Amino acid sequence: MTATVSSIAAASAAFVPPPAPVLVSTLPTGAGADVHVYRDADGFLSSECTGCGEYAWTLRVTREFAQEHAAACRRPRPLAA
């Protein structure tokens, strides 16, 4: 019986991470934070709120979805430390 040994370095060298999400719009919230909308490598949208921290990635995320969150979110952007 012959054992096969794979190098971890060789396996990690072959891994190519997907492209970073691309920012497509920023929507202000009523409390002074922003909802950032991104187009991910898979073509779908995701959103992240700088006020409450909500991150959303589903097939239902659309610009309208992000606009609804921006209109409803009342948590301000955290103060810089």
C-alpha positions, 0 to 999 in steps of 0.5 A: 500500500502506498501512502499519499502525502499532500503538502499544506503549503502546496494546497494553500498556494493553489487557493485563489480567493474570490474577488472582493465585493464592489461597492455599488452605492451608499445610502444614508440613514436617518441617524447619520450612519450609512448602508453600503450596498456591494455586488459580490463575486457571485453577482448578488448584492449584499448590504452592511449598515454602519449604524446597527451593524446589520449585514445582509446577504440573501437572494432577496437583497436589492437596492430597495431592500437596502433603502428600506433598512436605511429608512428604518435604522435609527442607530447612529454611526459609532464614534471613532475611538 
